[in-house]
């Protein structure tokens, strides 16, 4: 499915009071501008279809100075970075910067400048509250088309859960009609002198629809990393079903006064298995009523996913549910011990790391990742189906034969690509590292790989090891396996 949202890599935004025009209170205006910086990133782009390879690219973005000599920006502005510089408003000198913390989940990052004199004279900006619908905002940043600071104005048009392109996860997002362009990413949206959101992405083929990371998500990130370690946003691990269908409601003997969602299942490693039973009706979360469409009211007449109240919690905390079980109302408490990546067979987008792979006798093996699926684009339906599945105790990752390098050993198999492997020498395996170890430790003359339909591929172990160095030289590949193996 073609992505309609694209990350914006160059933008910042600042907002004044609704009744205060930009030419009033020039002193405040200049102080706000001093807090907005331009970010220059040189990054490495891994090639997941040729996992030993990568290329370099440059991006620019925006950021805001906050407390502690820190600069708040987007994760996608500094993702896969090799070198980062920042420049102050009204200056030409660039200063070398480094990353302090990153949340690729929420597309947020904190960086700082090694030369602390950079921050002299800058008043850090603070976070404000979640803005109201139709509230005016100003967006400050450095979008494409020039080098100087740009300011655009708009209003908040919608607040609800939306998919963050960088991670492909859903979190609360603020929709605005202010102009957002490449280069604005990471910049602040400001109202009454405070940050109410960080510019994140816009919608292609739409007029003036952009999205901000709201302050509740930013505050979660800052609280999370206060101990020096990023844990992430928790996930319940539950599979739930809406209760809008009247026939389904009749089956579960629900009257019109009962709203909520039906517990269908849970991921094998979720704490939900010890708390819920299949068929439980969840009616409230942390005391907030859940509607039949799975939404909750977070402000008067404003609804979004019930995930809103899960996202308010840190990993390791617990969330409380009101449920109906066997016709009786009760409360249960669910410990939040896992992130969404712990609950997926194919993990969310990976950054700041190279792909995992190894080459054996010309056969290139890797694990199925969201990054690989993005590079493939459309098609590859079997692989896309696997990306919707949950892991099990016996299968926690998907291993594929990515491609075959032509050699005397792989004759007849050159056309095999993206082949999902289920067994090694008749045995299943839970993850890629176990698969790698089974191949490397194989004792017999031939290793047999097998897919779910029983189709087999045979590899001569002695010959695979014999021709390894020759193949690397022939195809100009530096290493036969990734650093993490």
Buried (B, 14 or more C-beta within 10 A) or exposed (E): EEEEBEBBBBBBBBBBBEEBEEEEBEEEBEBBBBBBBBBBBBBBEBBBBBBBBBEEEEBBBBBBBBEEBBBBBBBBBBBBBEEBBBBBBEEEEBBEBEBBBBBBBBBBBBBBBEEEEBBEEBEBBEBBEBBBBEBBBBBBBBBBEEEEBBBBBBBBBBBBBBBBBBBBBBBBBBBBBBBBBBBBBBBBBBBBBBBBBBBBBBBEEEEBBBBBBBBBBBEBBBEBBEEEEBEBBBBBBBBBEBBEEEEBBEEEEBEEEBBBBBBEBBBBBBBBBEBBEEEBBBBBBBEEBBBBEBBBBBEEEBBBBBBBBBBBBBBEEBBEBBBBBEEEEEEBEBBBBBBBBBBBBBBBBBBBEBBBBBBBBBBBBBBBBBBBBEEBEEEBEEBBEBBEEBBEEEBBBBBBBBBBBEBEBBEEBEEBEBBBBBBBBEEBBBBBBBBBEBBBEBEEEEBBBBBEEEEEBEBBBEBBEEBBEEBBEEBEBEEBBBEEB
